[in-house]
Amino acid sequence: MPTLNDVLGLIMGGGRGSRLYPLTKMRSKPAVPIAGKYRLIDIPISNCINSNIHRIAILTQFNSVSLHRHISNTYNFDAFHTGWVQILAAEQTMESASWYQGTADAVRKQLFEIQATDAEYVLILAGDHLYRMDYAKMAEFHWEHDADITVAVQPVAKDDAPRFGLLKRESDGHISSFAEKPKDPKIQEKFVSRDDPERPFLGSMGIYMFNTQVLIDLLKYHPTQDDFGGDIIPEAIRSHEVYGFDFDDYWEDIGTIRSFYETNLKLADTEPPFNFYAADAPIYTHARFLPGSVVEDSEMKNVLLAEGCQIRKAEVKHSVLGVRSQISAGACIKDSILMGADYFDAETTLHDIPLGIGPDCHVEGAILDKNVRLGKGVVIKPFPRGTELDRDTWFVRDGIVVIPKSTTIPAGTRIAPKE
């Protein structure tokens, strides 16, 4: 029987993340902060570590400096540990001068490094999903069924079918056909794989386990197929043993500003859908050694509060306050995400406006990226859903106001719909 030492975890970390712009203006999508103190890439890496998969490689390409810094500062095993987390950056070589053209092409361009690990199996993961999964169970399923490829699948409701790649799974777990985001109800009916009338379909989660040689053969024999979900997997179903592994738990694709906003705010609810407190499967991130947060004479309700914050005589409701968030007296924060800061302001600063939220500010329905400075009396309110605006110092995405990283908003500025 194979072991988890035979598995290489391969994480797709090179996404441009254009739908998350401007949060991806200065970083790649997997480097976007989440839940006050983590980054999206922490999720799949932590899942690998908790599943006893200790050989992990991250494929990077776009705006990768902050992602590289985070990984190198965070994931260092000691000298007595055989595992490692390494970066496979896009590069020009004698064989190819082009950058990654898709998920499958990214893996194709790193086949030499993958083969050098001698891993018999490759577990391919996305770097921008929020979920907790024991990959060891998926590996055991793969070995028990003598599969060439195993695809993690989740139940899909009828209304959500057009958003997913649907897989038709037979009673023995074998996947027999695939449809990419079918909108025709007649086509959808052919992909019913479950007895549940509410969620009759199975959708691909973008998590694949390959026998390494099968992966190599598919990528080499189909050199123009650049994507796993749209190209490689549908092709493999016709020629290889492909099985579907069930996962029926919380899973969220952080693909848009709206999904990022709503997913974060749910973490501030009384019963959040994702549990960061699981002692047996923690989510790891960079250790910052920050002081505890200080809350002075303030009203706070349903707030996810990270360390190193200072809240002075303010009102904060249903919001996420990231590391080193600074909120001045008289400020009101509602339904908002403050990512905090990378540093504390020195006693003397070149900025007239200190880091964080200035006195008497009102921030509602917004995302403030790291190191944002709001002057006294700034007002930010949400726009109607569907509104899209681009301005020099702020953006609106689906009605949500987004202030980019390291932006300063002068005192008295009003960012809100016209009344």
C-alpha positions as CSV (number, residue, x, y, z in Angstrom):
1,M,0.0,0.0,0.0
2,P,1.4,3.5,-0.9
3,T,1.9,6.1,1.8
4,L,1.5,9.8,2.1
5,N,5.2,10.1,1.7
6,D,4.6,9.2,-1.9
7,V,2.4,12.2,-2.5
8,L,3.5,15.6,-3.8
9,G,1.1,18.5,-3.0
10,L,1.1,20.9,-5.9
11,I,-0.7,24.2,-5.3
12,M,-1.7,26.6,-8.1
13,G,-0.5,30.0,-6.8
14,G,0.0,32.0,-9.9
15,G,-3.4,33.4,-10.5
16,R,-3.9,37.0,-11.7
17,G,-7.1,37.3,-9.8
18,S,-8.6,40.0,-12.0
19,R,-12.1,39.6,-10.5
20,L,-10.6,40.4,-7.1
21,Y,-9.0,43.7,-8.3
22,P,-8.0,46.0,-6.7
23,L,-7.1,43.6,-3.9
24,T,-4.8,42.0,-6.4
25,K,-3.3,45.3,-7.6
26,M,-0.1,44.6,-5.7
27,R,-0.3,40.9,-4.9
28,S,-1.4,37.6,-6.5
29,K,-4.8,36.1,-5.6
30,P,-3.5,33.5,-3.1
31,A,-1.6,36.2,-1.2
32,V,-4.8,38.1,-0.5
33,P,-5.4,38.4,3.3
34,I,-8.4,36.7,4.8
35,A,-10.0,36.4,8.3
36,G,-7.9,39.2,9.8
37,K,-4.5,37.5,10.0
38,Y,-4.2,34.7,7.3
39,R,-3.7,34.6,3.6
40,L,-5.6,32.5,1.1
41,I,-2.5,30.3,0.4
42,D,-2.5,29.3,4.1
43,I,-5.6,27.2,3.6
44,P,-4.3,24.5,1.1
45,I,-0.8,24.5,2.7
46,S,-2.3,23.9,6.2
47,N,-4.6,21.2,4.8
48,C,-1.6,19.5,3.4
49,I,0.4,19.6,6.6
50,N,-2.7,18.5,8.6
51,S,-3.1,15.6,6.2
52,N,0.6,14.5,6.7
53,I,1.5,15.6,3.2
54,H,4.8,17.3,3.9
55,R,6.2,17.7,0.4
56,I,4.5,20.8,-1.0
57,A,5.3,23.0,-4.0
58,I,3.6,26.2,-5.0
59,L,3.5,27.3,-8.7
60,T,3.7,31.1,-8.8
61,Q,3.8,33.7,-11.6
62,F,1.8,36.9,-11.2
63,N,2.7,39.7,-8.7
64,S,4.4,37.0,-6.7
65,V,6.8,38.9,-4.4
66,S,4.5,39.2,-1.4
67,L,3.5,35.6,-1.8
68,H,7.1,34.4,-2.0
69,R,7.9,36.5,1.1
70,H,5.0,35.1,3.1
71,I,5.8,31.5,2.2
72,S,9.5,31.8,2.9
73,N,8.9,33.5,6.2
74,T,6.2,31.1,7.4
75,Y,6.8,27.5,6.2
76,N,10.2,26.4,7.3
77,F,10.4,22.8,8.7
78,D,13.3,22.1,11.1
79,A,16.4,20.2,10.2
80,F,15.1,16.9,11.6
81,H,12.0,17.0,9.3
82,T,12.0,15.4,5.9
83,G,9.3,17.7,4.5
84,W,9.6,21.0,2.6
85,V,7.5,23.8,1.1
86,Q,9.1,25.2,-2.0
87,I,8.3,27.7,-4.7
88,L,8.2,26.8,-8.4
89,A,8.2,30.2,-10.1
90,A,7.4,30.7,-13.8
91,E,10.6,31.0,-15.8
92,Q,11.9,31.2,-19.3
93,T,13.9,28.2,-20.3
94,M,15.6,26.8,-23.4
95,E,12.5,24.7,-24.0
96,S,10.0,27.4,-23.5
97,A,10.1,31.2,-23.5
98,S,6.4,31.7,-22.6
99,W,4.8,32.1,-19.2
100,Y,2.1,29.8,-17.7
101,Q,-0.9,29.7,-20.0
102,G,-3.2,27.8,-17.6
103,T,-3.2,25.4,-14.8
104,A,-2.2,22.4,-16.8
105,D,0.4,24.3,-18.7
106,A,1.9,25.5,-15.4
107,V,2.3,21.9,-14.3
108,R,3.6,20.9,-17.8
109,K,6.4,23.5,-17.6
110,Q,7.5,22.2,-14.2
111,L,7.5,18.5,-15.0
112,F,11.2,18.2,-14.6
113,E,11.0,19.5,-11.0
114,I,8.0,17.2,-10.3
115,Q,9.8,14.1,-11.6
116,A,12.9,15.1,-9.5
117,T,10.9,14.5,-6.3
118,D,10.2,10.9,-7.2
119,A,6.7,11.3,-6.0
120,E,4.4,8.5,-7.3
121,Y,1.3,10.7,-6.9
122,V,0.6,14.4,-7.4
123,L,-2.2,16.1,-5.6
124,I,-3.2,19.3,-7.5
125,L,-4.8,22.1,-5.4
126,A,-6.1,25.6,-5.9
127,G,-4.6,28.4,-3.9
128,D,-7.8,30.5,-3.5
129,H,-10.5,28.4,-1.8
130,L,-11.6,28.3,1.9
131,Y,-12.3,24.8,3.2
132,R,-10.8,22.2,5.5
133,M,-10.2,18.8,4.0
134,D,-8.3,15.6,5.0
135,Y,-6.4,14.8,1.8
136,A,-5.3,11.4,3.3
137,K,-8.9,10.1,2.9
138,M,-8.9,11.2,-0.7
139,A,-5.5,9.4,-1.2
140,E,-6.9,6.2,0.4
141,F,-9.9,6.3,-1.9
142,H,-7.6,6.8,-4.9
143,W,-5.6,3.7,-3.9
144,E,-8.5,1.5,-3.0
145,H,-10.1,2.1,-6.4
146,D,-6.9,1.7,-8.2
147,A,-7.6,5.0,-9.9
148,D,-5.5,6.8,-12.5
149,I,-7.1,10.1,-11.5
150,T,-9.4,11.1,-8.6
151,V,-11.5,14.3,-8.6
152,A,-12.9,15.8,-5.4
153,V,-16.6,16.5,-6.0
154,Q,-19.3,18.2,-4.0
155,P,-23.1,18.2,-4.2
156,V,-24.5,21.0,-6.4
157,A,-28.0,22.4,-6.3
158,K,-30.0,22.8,-9.5
159,D,-29.8,26.6,-9.4
160,D,-26.0,26.4,-9.1
161,A,-25.5,23.9,-12.0
162,P,-24.6,26.6,-14.6
163,R,-21.7,27.8,-12.5
164,F,-19.9,24.4,-12.1
165,G,-18.3,21.8,-14.2
166,L,-20.7,18.8,-13.7
167,L,-19.5,15.2,-13.5
168,K,-21.6,12.2,-14.1
169,R,-20.6,9.5,-11.5
170,E,-21.7,5.9,-11.7
171,S,-22.7,3.7,-8.8
172,D,-19.1,2.4,-8.5
173,G,-17.7,5.9,-8.1
174,H,-16.4,5.9,-11.7
175,I,-16.8,9.2,-13.6
176,S,-18.2,8.6,-17.0
177,S,-18.8,12.1,-18.5
178,F,-18.2,15.8,-17.9
179,A,-20.0,19.0,-18.9
180,E,-18.5,22.5,-18.4
181,K,-21.1,24.9,-16.8
182,P,-24.1,23.6,-18.7
183,K,-27.0,26.0,-19.0
184,D,-29.5,23.8,-20.9
185,P,-31.7,21.9,-18.4
186,K,-31.9,18.9,-20.8
187,I,-28.2,18.6,-20.7
188,Q,-28.1,19.0,-16.9
189,E,-30.6,16.1,-16.5
190,K,-28.0,13.8,-18.0
191,F,-25.7,14.5,-15.2
192,V,-27.9,13.6,-12.2
193,S,-25.6,11.6,-9.9
194,R,-27.4,11.8,-6.5
195,D,-30.9,10.9,-5.2
196,D,-31.2,14.2,-3.4
197,P,-33.7,16.4,-5.3
198,E,-32.3,19.5,-3.7
199,R,-28.7,18.8,-4.8
200,P,-28.8,16.2,-7.6
201,F,-25.5,17.0,-9.3
202,L,-21.8,16.7,-8.5
203,G,-19.4,19.5,-9.3
204,S,-15.7,19.5,-9.5
205,M,-13.8,21.3,-6.7
206,G,-10.6,21.7,-8.8
207,I,-8.8,19.2,-6.6
208,Y,-7.2,16.3,-8.5
209,M,-5.0,13.4,-7.5
210,F,-3.0,11.9,-10.4
211,N,-0.7,8.9,-10.7
212,T,2.4,10.8,-11.6
213,Q,3.1,8.9,-14.8
214,V,-0.5,9.4,-15.9
215,L,-0.1,13.1,-15.4
216,I,3.1,13.2,-17.4
217,D,1.6,11.2,-20.2
218,L,-1.5,13.4,-20.5
219,L,0.4,16.7,-20.4
220,K,3.0,15.5,-23.0
221,Y,0.5,13.8,-25.4
222,H,-1.8,16.8,-25.3
223,P,0.6,19.8,-25.5
224,T,-2.0,22.3,-26.5
225,Q,-4.4,21.6,-23.6
226,D,-3.6,24.3,-21.0
227,D,-6.4,23.8,-18.4
228,F,-7.2,20.8,-16.1
229,G,-10.9,21.5,-15.7
230,G,-11.7,22.4,-19.3
231,D,-9.2,20.2,-21.2
232,I,-7.2,17.5,-19.4
233,I,-9.9,16.0,-17.1
234,P,-12.6,15.7,-19.9
235,E,-10.0,14.1,-22.1
236,A,-8.8,11.7,-19.4
237,I,-12.4,10.5,-18.7
238,R,-12.4,8.9,-22.2
239,S,-9.1,7.0,-21.8
240,H,-8.3,6.5,-18.0
241,E,-9.9,5.3,-14.8
242,V,-11.2,8.6,-13.2
243,Y,-13.1,8.5,-10.0
244,G,-15.1,11.0,-7.9
245,F,-14.3,11.5,-4.2
246,D,-17.1,12.9,-2.1
247,F,-16.7,16.1,-0.1
248,D,-19.8,17.4,1.6
249,D,-18.6,20.2,3.9
250,Y,-18.0,23.9,3.8
251,W,-16.1,25.0,0.6
252,E,-16.0,28.5,-0.8
253,D,-14.3,29.7,-4.0
254,I,-13.0,33.2,-3.2
255,G,-13.4,34.3,-6.8
256,T,-15.0,37.8,-6.7
257,I,-15.0,40.9,-4.5
258,R,-18.6,40.0,-3.5
259,S,-17.7,36.4,-2.5
260,F,-14.6,37.7,-0.6
261,Y,-16.6,40.3,1.2
262,E,-19.5,38.0,2.2
263,T,-17.2,35.1,3.2
264,N,-15.1,37.3,5.5
265,L,-18.2,38.8,7.2
266,K,-19.7,35.4,7.8
267,L,-16.6,34.6,9.9
268,A,-17.7,37.4,12.3
269,D,-21.2,35.8,12.8
270,T,-22.1,34.0,16.0
271,E,-21.9,30.6,14.3
272,P,-19.4,31.1,11.4
273,P,-19.6,28.4,8.6
274,F,-15.8,27.8,8.8
275,N,-14.1,27.0,12.1
276,F,-10.6,28.5,12.6
277,Y,-10.6,27.1,16.1
278,A,-10.2,23.4,15.2
279,A,-7.4,22.2,17.5
280,D,-6.7,19.0,15.5
281,A,-6.5,20.8,12.2
282,P,-5.2,24.4,12.7
283,I,-4.7,26.9,9.9
284,Y,-1.1,28.1,10.0
285,T,0.2,31.5,9.0
286,H,3.1,33.9,9.7
287,A,3.8,34.3,13.4
288,R,4.0,38.1,14.1
289,F,4.5,38.2,17.9
290,L,2.1,41.1,18.3
291,P,0.7,42.5,21.5
292,G,-2.9,41.8,22.5
293,S,-5.6,44.1,21.1
294,V,-6.8,47.1,23.2
295,V,-10.5,48.1,23.3
296,E,-11.2,51.3,25.2
297,D,-14.8,52.4,26.0
298,S,-16.2,51.1,22.7
299,E,-19.3,49.3,21.5
300,M,-18.5,46.1,19.6
301,K,-20.9,43.4,18.3
302,N,-20.1,40.4,16.1
303,V,-16.5,41.5,15.4
304,L,-13.6,39.2,14.3
305,L,-10.7,40.9,16.0
306,A,-7.0,40.1,15.2
307,E,-4.1,40.9,17.4
308,G,-2.2,44.2,17.7
309,C,-5.4,46.4,17.3
310,Q,-6.3,49.6,19.2
311,I,-9.9,50.7,19.2
312,R,-10.6,53.9,21.1
313,K,-14.2,55.0,22.0
314,A,-15.6,53.7,18.7
315,E,-18.5,51.6,17.5
316,V,-17.8,48.5,15.5
317,K,-20.5,46.1,14.3
318,H,-20.4,43.0,12.1
319,S,-16.9,43.6,10.8
320,V,-13.4,42.0,10.5
321,L,-10.5,43.9,12.0
322,G,-7.1,42.7,10.7
323,V,-3.8,42.8,12.5
324,R,-2.7,46.2,13.8
325,S,-6.0,47.9,13.0
326,Q,-6.2,51.4,14.5
327,I,-9.6,53.0,15.1
328,S,-9.8,56.5,16.6
329,A,-12.5,58.0,18.8
330,G,-15.9,58.7,17.4
331,A,-15.5,56.3,14.5
332,C,-18.2,54.0,13.4
333,I,-17.4,50.7,11.4
334,K,-20.3,48.6,10.1
335,D,-20.4,45.6,7.8
336,S,-16.8,46.2,6.7
337,I,-13.4,44.5,6.4
338,L,-10.3,46.3,7.6
339,M,-7.2,44.3,6.7
340,G,-5.1,46.3,9.2
341,A,-1.5,47.2,8.6
342,D,2.0,45.7,8.0
343,Y,3.6,47.9,10.6
344,F,2.9,50.4,13.4
345,D,3.3,54.1,12.8
346,A,6.6,55.4,14.3
347,E,6.4,58.3,16.8
348,T,7.4,60.6,13.9
349,T,5.9,59.9,10.5
350,L,6.1,61.5,7.1
351,H,2.3,61.2,6.9
352,D,0.0,63.9,8.2
353,I,-2.7,61.3,8.6
354,P,-1.9,58.3,10.9
355,L,-2.4,54.7,9.9
356,G,-6.0,53.4,10.3
357,I,-9.3,55.1,10.8
358,G,-9.3,58.7,11.8
359,P,-11.6,60.4,14.3
360,D,-15.4,60.6,13.6
361,C,-15.1,58.5,10.4
362,H,-18.1,56.4,9.2
363,V,-17.2,53.3,7.3
364,E,-20.0,51.0,6.1
365,G,-20.1,48.2,3.4
366,A,-16.4,48.6,2.5
367,I,-13.1,46.7,2.2
368,L,-10.0,48.7,3.4
369,D,-6.8,47.0,2.3
370,K,-3.6,47.1,4.4
371,N,-2.0,50.4,5.4
372,V,-4.9,52.6,4.5
373,R,-5.2,56.0,6.2
374,L,-8.5,57.8,6.6
375,G,-8.4,61.4,7.7
376,K,-10.9,62.9,10.2
377,G,-14.6,62.7,9.3
378,V,-14.3,60.5,6.2
379,V,-17.6,58.9,5.2
380,I,-17.8,55.6,3.2
381,K,-21.1,54.0,2.4
382,P,-22.1,51.1,0.1
383,F,-23.5,51.7,-3.4
384,P,-26.4,49.8,-4.9
385,R,-25.5,46.2,-5.8
386,G,-24.2,45.9,-9.4
387,T,-22.5,49.3,-9.2
388,E,-19.0,49.3,-10.7
389,L,-16.8,52.4,-10.4
390,D,-13.1,53.1,-10.8
391,R,-11.6,56.2,-9.2
392,D,-8.0,57.3,-8.4
393,T,-8.1,56.3,-4.7
394,W,-11.1,54.1,-4.4
395,F,-13.2,51.5,-6.4
396,V,-16.7,50.1,-6.2
397,R,-17.2,46.4,-7.1
398,D,-20.8,45.1,-7.1
399,G,-21.7,48.0,-4.7
400,I,-18.8,47.3,-2.3
401,V,-16.4,50.2,-1.8
402,V,-12.7,49.0,-1.9
403,I,-9.8,51.2,-0.8
404,P,-6.5,49.8,-2.2
405,K,-3.4,49.1,-0.2
406,S,-1.5,52.0,1.2
407,T,-4.0,54.6,0.1
408,T,-4.6,57.9,2.0
409,I,-8.1,59.4,2.0
410,P,-8.0,63.1,3.0
411,A,-10.1,64.4,5.9
412,G,-13.8,65.2,5.1
413,T,-13.9,63.0,2.0
414,R,-17.3,61.4,1.2
415,I,-17.5,58.2,-0.8
416,A,-21.2,57.3,-1.1
417,P,-24.1,57.3,-3.6
418,K,-25.6,60.7,-4.4
419,E,-28.6,61.3,-2.2
